[in-house]
Amino acid sequence: MSKKRRNDRQVIISKTPLRISFVGGGTDIPQFYERFGGVVVSTTIDKWIHVIVRRRFEGDLRVGYSRTEIVDSVSEVQHELVREALRTAGVPRGLDILTLADVPSHGTGLGSSSAVCVGLLLALYAFQGIYKSAFELAQEAAEIEITTLGKPIGRQDQFAAAVGGFNLIEFLPDRSGVSVEPIISPPGTLERLHRQLMLFYTGKSRAASDVLAGQRQAIEDGSAVSALEQMRDLAYEFRDALGKSDVNAVGPILGRNWELKRSLAAGVSDVEIDGWHDRALDAGATAGKLLGAGAGGFVLFVVPTERQPAVRTALADLREVPFHFASRGARIEYVGSSR
């Protein structure tokens, strides 16, 4: 439940993590989980979206991202996430809003759009002295993206960004809710898993909605249901493997999930992506997958530590991006005054 407090401070900075989705992505699309239930295993990482909100003297709105907009009212804002977050939070004008991303904020497969939406809502509510729980922020962000803007995306990214941590996220059928459960594993398990993960940026960008529209159609006509059911079950298998500290099982599970993902719809992969995948496996990776909807962005590989130099050499044309797991979700990093 929301609580409103007095707050006359004028500068707010929110910090929201991006995420890596291991297995089950696609089962969080409403057309699937409302009938069959969906499950995803994901973790937030130390790559962030920062949103800065500040009182604007002129009384209009200035929005800064890859471009700058200065407009008189919310309805004129072209950045659709900013526009709808302002409407949802009930702030009509008189603000400077700036979004900053650690990695490219479009088409990366790291859940950046949803992280932006969650971070915007958190900062805009905090600016007004309004508290919203992580689940409320996630639900409102999903409502903006899926219902208001009509994007054919799933609901995992909003909950991952808002809650944070390494979780099994269940999407319950019949609109009965979302459950977020931390992965419980013996000490050192996640550290051993992390040491075997390599993340690369392909330089290819795509809109998740373009890829997911085909997947949604495949769900509706029934051709993707069997693959998604298997991906859902793999999420539980992934959780159970980590619960037994069986890090060696992660690669094969991830590999099976990627093959199922590729079968969902055209456009998930292409010749160039398949080539990177095959080169990494030939160099010693046990499995790999594109993150997010597919077709570009970041690619994740599971690689024994002794084979990582060879994989790095095989993928020398890609940019490796070091990362760590992040245990916290969206939060307010700074509250201050412009005076």
Buried (B, 14 or more C-beta within 10 A) or exposed (E): EEEEEEEEBBBBBBBBBBBBBBBBBBBBBBBBBBEBBBBBBBBBBEBBBBBBBBBBEEEBBBBBBEEEBEBEEBEEBEBBBBBBBBBBBEBEBEBBBBBBBBBBBBBBBBBBBBBBBBBBBBBBBBBBBBEBEBBBBBBBBBBBBBEBBEBBBBBBBBBBBBBBBBBBBBBBBEEEEBEBEEBEBEEEBBEBBBEBBBBBBBEBEBBBBEBBBBBBBBBEEEEBBEBBBBBBBBBBBBBEBBEEBEBEBBBBBBBBBBEBBBBBBEBBBEEEBEEBBEBBBEBBBBBBBBBBBBBBBBBBBBBBEEBBEBBBEBBEEBEBBEBEBBBEBBBBBEBEEEE
